[in-house]
Amino acid sequence: MALETKIIILSILVCSGYMAPEYAMRGQFSVKSDVFSFGVLILEIVSGQKNSGIHNGESMEDLLSFVSLHLSLLILHRHLKLWIRRLHASKH
């Protein structure tokens, strides 16, 4: 494969968000890199959104940031519910 072709393919992968961060930043490739790319594909299938950007009101946000924020909020919500149950149980 010609160097020019490899550069174009690499640019597409980096820009589209399928490349693992450790490979994009340091050139380190591992099985985890494949898992990252596969995870991005699964998120796209489940959400019906492309990783390149989703509309969140008036702003654009990439899929990974969107999922990360909502997952953090879900975890926080579960912790708060557990804390409220424990507080309620300790009063009775």
N, CA, C and O atoms as a GROMACS GRO file, in nm:
protein
  368
    1MET      N    1   0.085  -0.118   0.000
    1MET     CA    2   0.000   0.000   0.000
    1MET      C    3   0.090   0.124   0.000
    1MET      O    4   0.187   0.131   0.076
    2ALA      N    5   0.058   0.218  -0.083
    2ALA     CA    6   0.138   0.340  -0.095
    2ALA      C    7   0.127   0.424   0.031
    2ALA      O    8   0.024   0.423   0.100
    3LEU      N    9   0.234   0.498   0.060
    3LEU     CA   10   0.236   0.584   0.178
    3LEU      C   11   0.122   0.685   0.174
    3LEU      O   12   0.060   0.712   0.277
    4GLU      N   13   0.095   0.740   0.058
    4GLU     CA   14  -0.013   0.838   0.042
    4GLU      C   15  -0.147   0.777   0.082
    4GLU      O   16  -0.227   0.843   0.149
    5THR      N   17  -0.173   0.654   0.042
    5THR     CA   18  -0.297   0.584   0.075
    5THR      C   19  -0.306   0.561   0.225
    5THR      O   20  -0.412   0.579   0.285
    6LYS      N   21  -0.195   0.521   0.288
    6LYS     CA   22  -0.194   0.497   0.433
    6LYS      C   23  -0.224   0.626   0.508
    6LYS      O   24  -0.297   0.624   0.608
    7ILE      N   25  -0.171   0.736   0.463
    7ILE     CA   26  -0.195   0.865   0.529
    7ILE      C   27  -0.342   0.903   0.518
    7ILE      O   28  -0.400   0.952   0.615
    8ILE      N   29  -0.402   0.882   0.403
    8ILE     CA   30  -0.543   0.915   0.384
    8ILE      C   31  -0.630   0.828   0.475
    8ILE      O   32  -0.721   0.878   0.540
    9ILE      N   33  -0.601   0.698   0.480
    9ILE     CA   34  -0.679   0.607   0.566
    9ILE      C   35  -0.662   0.645   0.712
    9ILE      O   36  -0.761   0.647   0.785
   10LEU      N   37  -0.541   0.675   0.755
   10LEU     CA   38  -0.516   0.717   0.893
   10LEU      C   39  -0.592   0.844   0.926
   10LEU      O   40  -0.649   0.855   1.034
   11SER      N   41  -0.595   0.940   0.835
   11SER     CA   42  -0.667   1.066   0.857
   11SER      C   43  -0.816   1.041   0.872
   11SER      O   44  -0.881   1.103   0.957
   12ILE      N   45  -0.871   0.952   0.792
   12ILE     CA   46  -1.013   0.920   0.800
   12ILE      C   47  -1.045   0.857   0.935
   12ILE      O   48  -1.144   0.893   1.000
   13LEU      N   49  -0.961   0.762   0.978
   13LEU     CA   50  -0.984   0.695   1.106
   13LEU      C   51  -0.978   0.792   1.223
   13LEU      O   52  -1.065   0.790   1.310
   14VAL      N   53  -0.877   0.878   1.225
   14VAL     CA   54  -0.861   0.974   1.334
   14VAL      C   55  -0.977   1.072   1.336
   14VAL      O   56  -1.034   1.098   1.442
   15CYS      N   57  -1.012   1.126   1.222
   15CYS     CA   58  -1.118   1.227   1.215
   15CYS      C   59  -1.256   1.169   1.246
   15CYS      O   60  -1.341   1.239   1.301
   16SER      N   61  -1.278   1.044   1.213
   16SER     CA   62  -1.410   0.987   1.234
   16SER      C   63  -1.432   0.936   1.376
   16SER      O   64  -1.545   0.903   1.412
   17GLY      N   65  -1.326   0.930   1.457
   17GLY     CA   66  -1.342   0.893   1.596
   17GLY      C   67  -1.338   0.745   1.626
   17GLY      O   68  -1.377   0.704   1.735
   18TYR      N   69  -1.290   0.664   1.532
   18TYR     CA   70  -1.282   0.520   1.556
   18TYR      C   71  -1.147   0.477   1.611
   18TYR      O   72  -1.133   0.365   1.659
   19MET      N   73  -1.050   0.564   1.604
   19MET     CA   74  -0.916   0.528   1.648
   19MET      C   75  -0.903   0.550   1.799
   19MET      O   76  -0.945   0.652   1.853
   20ALA      N   77  -0.843   0.452   1.865
   20ALA     CA   78  -0.823   0.460   2.010
   20ALA      C   79  -0.732   0.579   2.043
   20ALA      O   80  -0.636   0.605   1.971
   21PRO      N   81  -0.761   0.649   2.151
   21PRO     CA   82  -0.682   0.767   2.188
   21PRO      C   83  -0.532   0.738   2.205
   21PRO      O   84  -0.450   0.820   2.164
   22GLU      N   85  -0.497   0.624   2.264
   22GLU     CA   86  -0.354   0.595   2.286
   22GLU      C   87  -0.281   0.574   2.153
   22GLU      O   88  -0.161   0.601   2.144
   23TYR      N   89  -0.352   0.526   2.051
   23TYR     CA   90  -0.288   0.509   1.920
   23TYR      C   91  -0.278   0.644   1.848
   23TYR      O   92  -0.176   0.673   1.786
   24ALA      N   93  -0.382   0.723   1.858
   24ALA     CA   94  -0.381   0.854   1.792
   24ALA      C   95  -0.276   0.947   1.852
   24ALA      O   96  -0.213   1.024   1.780
   25MET      N   97  -0.255   0.939   1.985
   25MET     CA   98  -0.161   1.030   2.052
   25MET      C   99  -0.017   0.978   2.054
   25MET      O  100   0.076   1.055   2.032
   26ARG      N  101   0.000   0.846   2.080
   26ARG     CA  102   0.135   0.793   2.099
   26ARG      C  103   0.174   0.685   2.000
   26ARG      O  104   0.287   0.637   2.003
   27GLY      N  105   0.083   0.646   1.912
   27GLY     CA  106   0.113   0.541   1.815
   27GLY      C  107   0.119   0.402   1.875
   27GLY      O  108   0.172   0.310   1.813
   28GLN      N  109   0.063   0.386   1.996
   28GLN     CA  110   0.062   0.256   2.062
   28GLN      C  111  -0.064   0.180   2.022
   28GLN      O  112  -0.176   0.224   2.048
   29PHE      N  113  -0.044   0.066   1.958
   29PHE     CA  114  -0.157  -0.016   1.914
   29PHE      C  115  -0.158  -0.146   1.993
   29PHE      O  116  -0.054  -0.207   2.015
   30SER      N  117  -0.278  -0.188   2.034
   30SER     CA  118  -0.293  -0.312   2.108
   30SER      C  119  -0.433  -0.368   2.082
   30SER      O  120  -0.510  -0.311   2.005
   31VAL      N  121  -0.464  -0.478   2.148
   31VAL     CA  122  -0.598  -0.536   2.139
   31VAL      C  123  -0.701  -0.435   2.190
   31VAL      O  124  -0.814  -0.431   2.141
   32LYS      N  125  -0.661  -0.354   2.287
   32LYS     CA  126  -0.752  -0.252   2.342
   32LYS      C  127  -0.794  -0.152   2.234
   32LYS      O  128  -0.905  -0.100   2.239
   33SER      N  129  -0.707  -0.127   2.138
   33SER     CA  130  -0.741  -0.035   2.029
   33SER      C  131  -0.856  -0.090   1.946
   33SER      O  132  -0.947  -0.016   1.909
   34ASP      N  133  -0.853  -0.220   1.918
   34ASP     CA  134  -0.963  -0.283   1.845
   34ASP      C  135  -1.092  -0.281   1.927
   34ASP      O  136  -1.200  -0.258   1.873
   35VAL      N  137  -1.079  -0.304   2.056
   35VAL     CA  138  -1.196  -0.302   2.145
   35VAL      C  139  -1.258  -0.163   2.146
   35VAL      O  140  -1.381  -0.149   2.144
   36PHE      N  141  -1.174  -0.059   2.150
   36PHE     CA  142  -1.224   0.079   2.148
   36PHE      C  143  -1.304   0.103   2.020
   36PHE      O  144  -1.415   0.155   2.026
   37SER      N  145  -1.247   0.067   1.906
   37SER     CA  146  -1.314   0.088   1.776
   37SER      C  147  -1.446   0.012   1.770
   37SER      O  148  -1.546   0.064   1.723
   38PHE      N  149  -1.445  -0.112   1.818
   38PHE     CA  150  -1.567  -0.192   1.820
   38PHE      C  151  -1.672  -0.130   1.912
   38PHE      O  152  -1.790  -0.128   1.880
   39GLY      N  153  -1.626  -0.078   2.026
   39GLY     CA  154  -1.719  -0.012   2.118
   39GLY      C  155  -1.784   0.111   2.057
   39GLY      O  156  -1.903   0.136   2.079
   40VAL      N  157  -1.708   0.186   1.980
   40VAL     CA  158  -1.764   0.304   1.911
   40VAL      C  159  -1.871   0.258   1.812
   40VAL      O  160  -1.978   0.319   1.804
   41LEU      N  161  -1.844   0.151   1.739
   41LEU     CA  162  -1.943   0.098   1.645
   41LEU      C  163  -2.070   0.054   1.717
   41LEU      O  164  -2.181   0.081   1.670
   42ILE      N  165  -2.054  -0.015   1.830
   42ILE     CA  166  -2.171  -0.060   1.908
   42ILE      C  167  -2.252   0.061   1.956
   42ILE      O  168  -2.375   0.060   1.949
   43LEU      N  169  -2.184   0.165   2.006
   43LEU     CA  170  -2.254   0.286   2.050
   43LEU      C  171  -2.332   0.349   1.935
   43LEU      O  172  -2.444   0.396   1.954
   44GLU      N  173  -2.272   0.350   1.816
   44GLU     CA  174  -2.342   0.407   1.700
   44GLU      C  175  -2.466   0.326   1.666
   44GLU      O  176  -2.571   0.382   1.634
   45ILE      N  177  -2.454   0.194   1.672
   45ILE     CA  178  -2.569   0.108   1.641
   45ILE      C  179  -2.680   0.125   1.743
   45ILE      O  180  -2.796   0.141   1.707
   46VAL      N  181  -2.644   0.122   1.870
   46VAL     CA  182  -2.743   0.132   1.978
   46VAL      C  183  -2.811   0.269   1.980
   46VAL      O  184  -2.932   0.278   1.998
   47SER      N  185  -2.732   0.375   1.961
   47SER     CA  186  -2.787   0.511   1.971
   47SER      C  187  -2.850   0.559   1.841
   47SER      O  188  -2.933   0.650   1.841
   48GLY      N  189  -2.811   0.497   1.729
   48GLY     CA  190  -2.861   0.544   1.600
   48GLY      C  191  -2.794   0.673   1.556
   48GLY      O  192  -2.842   0.739   1.463
   49GLN      N  193  -2.684   0.711   1.622
   49GLN     CA  194  -2.612   0.836   1.592
   49GLN      C  195  -2.472   0.802   1.541
   49GLN      O  196  -2.416   0.699   1.576
   50LYS      N  197  -2.417   0.892   1.459
   50LYS     CA  198  -2.279   0.879   1.416
   50LYS      C  199  -2.188   0.941   1.521
   50LYS      O  200  -2.228   1.035   1.590
   51ASN      N  201  -2.066   0.890   1.533
   51ASN     CA  202  -1.971   0.944   1.629
   51ASN      C  203  -1.921   1.082   1.588
   51ASN      O  204  -1.869   1.156   1.671
   52SER      N  205  -1.935   1.116   1.461
   52SER     CA  206  -1.882   1.243   1.411
   52SER      C  207  -1.950   1.365   1.472
   52SER      O  208  -1.893   1.474   1.470
   53GLY      N  209  -2.067   1.350   1.524
   53GLY     CA  210  -2.133   1.463   1.589
   53GLY      C  211  -2.283   1.444   1.596
   53GLY      O  212  -2.346   1.398   1.501
   54ILE      N  213  -2.340   1.478   1.709
   54ILE     CA  214  -2.484   1.471   1.726
   54ILE      C  215  -2.532   1.607   1.772
   54ILE      O  216  -2.460   1.681   1.839
   55HIS      N  217  -2.652   1.639   1.734
   55HIS     CA  218  -2.709   1.768   1.773
   55HIS      C  219  -2.766   1.756   1.914
   55HIS      O  220  -2.850   1.671   1.942
   56ASN      N  221  -2.719   1.842   2.000
   56ASN     CA  222  -2.765   1.847   2.139
   56ASN      C  223  -2.819   1.987   2.161
   56ASN      O  224  -2.748   2.075   2.210
   57GLY      N  225  -2.945   2.008   2.125
   57GLY     CA  226  -2.999   2.143   2.128
   57GLY      C  227  -2.939   2.222   2.014
   57GLY      O  228  -2.955   2.186   1.898
   58GLU      N  229  -2.868   2.329   2.047
   58GLU     CA  230  -2.807   2.413   1.945
   58GLU      C  231  -2.662   2.375   1.918
   58GLU      O  232  -2.606   2.418   1.817
   59SER      N  233  -2.601   2.296   2.005
   59SER     CA  234  -2.458   2.266   1.990
   59SER      C  235  -2.438   2.127   1.933
   59SER      O  236  -2.527   2.042   1.936
   60MET      N  237  -2.317   2.105   1.880
   60MET     CA  238  -2.277   1.974   1.830
   60MET      C  239  -2.187   1.909   1.934
   60MET      O  240  -2.105   1.975   1.998
   61GLU      N  241  -2.202   1.779   1.952
   61GLU     CA  242  -2.124   1.706   2.051
   61GLU      C  243  -2.090   1.570   1.992
   61GLU      O  244  -2.172   1.510   1.923
   62ASP      N  245  -1.968   1.519   2.018
   62ASP     CA  246  -1.937   1.386   1.966
   62ASP      C  247  -2.005   1.281   2.052
   62ASP      O  248  -2.035   1.305   2.169
   63LEU      N  249  -2.029   1.166   1.995
   63LEU     CA  250  -2.104   1.060   2.060
   63LEU      C  251  -2.040   1.014   2.189
   63LEU      O  252  -2.110   0.988   2.287
   64LEU      N  253  -1.908   1.002   2.192
   64LEU     CA  254  -1.840   0.954   2.312
   64LEU      C  255  -1.856   1.050   2.429
   64LEU      O  256  -1.875   1.006   2.543
   65SER      N  257  -1.850   1.181   2.404
   65SER     CA  258  -1.871   1.279   2.511
   65SER      C  259  -2.016   1.274   2.559
   65SER      O  260  -2.043   1.284   2.679
   66PHE      N  261  -2.108   1.260   2.465
   66PHE     CA  262  -2.250   1.252   2.498
   66PHE      C  263  -2.279   1.132   2.587
   66PHE      O  264  -2.346   1.144   2.689
   67VAL      N  265  -2.227   1.015   2.549
   67VAL     CA  266  -2.248   0.893   2.626
   67VAL      C  267  -2.180   0.903   2.762
   67VAL      O  268  -2.237   0.862   2.863
   68SER      N  269  -2.059   0.955   2.765
   68SER     CA  270  -1.984   0.969   2.891
   68SER      C  271  -2.060   1.057   2.990
   68SER      O  272  -2.072   1.022   3.108
   69LEU      N  273  -2.111   1.169   2.943
   69LEU     CA  274  -2.188   1.260   3.030
   69LEU      C  275  -2.312   1.190   3.084
   69LEU      O  276  -2.339   1.196   3.204
   70HIS      N  277  -2.387   1.125   2.996
   70HIS     CA  278  -2.511   1.062   3.040
   70HIS      C  279  -2.486   0.941   3.129
   70HIS      O  280  -2.565   0.913   3.219
   71LEU      N  281  -2.377   0.870   3.105
   71LEU     CA  282  -2.342   0.758   3.192
   71LEU      C  283  -2.303   0.809   3.331
   71LEU      O  284  -2.341   0.750   3.432
   72SER      N  285  -2.229   0.919   3.336
   72SER     CA  286  -2.192   0.980   3.465
   72SER      C  287  -2.316   1.025   3.541
   72SER      O  288  -2.325   1.005   3.662
   73LEU      N  289  -2.410   1.084   3.470
   73LEU     CA  290  -2.534   1.129   3.534
   73LEU      C  291  -2.616   1.010   3.584
   73LEU      O  292  -2.676   1.018   3.691
   74LEU      N  293  -2.618   0.902   3.508
   74LEU     CA  294  -2.690   0.782   3.551
   74LEU      C  295  -2.628   0.724   3.677
   74LEU      O  296  -2.699   0.687   3.770
   75ILE      N  297  -2.496   0.716   3.681
   75ILE     CA  298  -2.427   0.664   3.800
   75ILE      C  299  -2.453   0.754   3.921
   75ILE      O  300  -2.479   0.704   4.030
   76LEU      N  301  -2.446   0.885   3.901
   76LEU     CA  302  -2.475   0.979   4.009
   76LEU      C  303  -2.618   0.962   4.059
   76LEU      O  304  -2.642   0.964   4.180
   77HIS      N  305  -2.712   0.946   3.967
   77HIS     CA  306  -2.852   0.928   4.004
   77HIS      C  307  -2.871   0.802   4.088
   77HIS      O  308  -2.944   0.804   4.188
   78ARG      N  309  -2.805   0.693   4.050
   78ARG     CA  310  -2.815   0.568   4.127
   78ARG      C  311  -2.756   0.584   4.266
   78ARG      O  312  -2.812   0.532   4.362
   79HIS      N  313  -2.644   0.654   4.277
   79HIS     CA  314  -2.583   0.676   4.408
   79HIS      C  315  -2.673   0.762   4.496
   79HIS      O  316  -2.687   0.736   4.616
   80LEU      N  317  -2.734   0.863   4.439
   80LEU     CA  318  -2.825   0.949   4.516
   80LEU      C  319  -2.947   0.870   4.564
   80LEU      O  320  -2.990   0.886   4.678
   81LYS      N  321  -3.004   0.785   4.477
   81LYS     CA  322  -3.119   0.704   4.518
   81LYS      C  323  -3.081   0.611   4.633
   81LYS      O  324  -3.158   0.595   4.727
   82LEU      N  325  -2.964   0.550   4.624
   82LEU     CA  326  -2.918   0.461   4.731
   82LEU      C  327  -2.898   0.539   4.860
   82LEU      O  328  -2.937   0.492   4.968
   83TRP      N  329  -2.837   0.656   4.851
   83TRP     CA  330  -2.814   0.740   4.969
   83TRP      C  331  -2.946   0.781   5.032
   83TRP      O  332  -2.958   0.779   5.155
   84ILE      N  333  -3.045   0.819   4.952
   84ILE     CA  334  -3.177   0.859   5.004
   84ILE      C  335  -3.245   0.740   5.071
   84ILE      O  336  -3.306   0.757   5.177
   85ARG      N  337  -3.237   0.620   5.013
   85ARG     CA  338  -3.296   0.501   5.075
   85ARG      C  339  -3.233   0.473   5.211
   85ARG      O  340  -3.302   0.442   5.308
   86ARG      N  341  -3.100   0.484   5.216
   86ARG     CA  342  -3.030   0.459   5.344
   86ARG      C  343  -3.068   0.564   5.447
   86ARG      O  344  -3.089   0.532   5.564
   87LEU      N  345  -3.078   0.689   5.405
   87LEU     CA  346  -3.117   0.795   5.496
   87LEU      C  347  -3.259   0.773   5.547
   87LEU      O  348  -3.287   0.792   5.665
   88HIS      N  349  -3.348   0.734   5.458
   88HIS     CA  350  -3.488   0.708   5.494
   88HIS      C  351  -3.497   0.588   5.588
   88HIS      O  352  -3.574   0.590   5.685
   89ALA      N  353  -3.419   0.484   5.562
   89ALA     CA  354  -3.420   0.364   5.646
   89ALA      C  355  -3.364   0.392   5.785
   89ALA      O  356  -3.410   0.332   5.883
   90SER      N  357  -3.268   0.480   5.796
   90SER     CA  358  -3.208   0.510   5.926
   90SER      C  359  -3.301   0.592   6.014
   90SER      O  360  -3.286   0.594   6.136
   91LYS      N  361  -3.398   0.661   5.953
   91LYS     CA  362  -3.494   0.740   6.031
   91LYS      C  363  -3.603   0.653   6.090
   91LYS      O  364  -3.670   0.694   6.185
   92HIS      N  365  -3.624   0.534   6.036
   92HIS     CA  366  -3.733   0.448   6.083
   92HIS      C  367  -3.685   0.339   6.169
   92HIS      O  368  -3.765   0.258   6.217
   0.00000   0.00000   0.00000
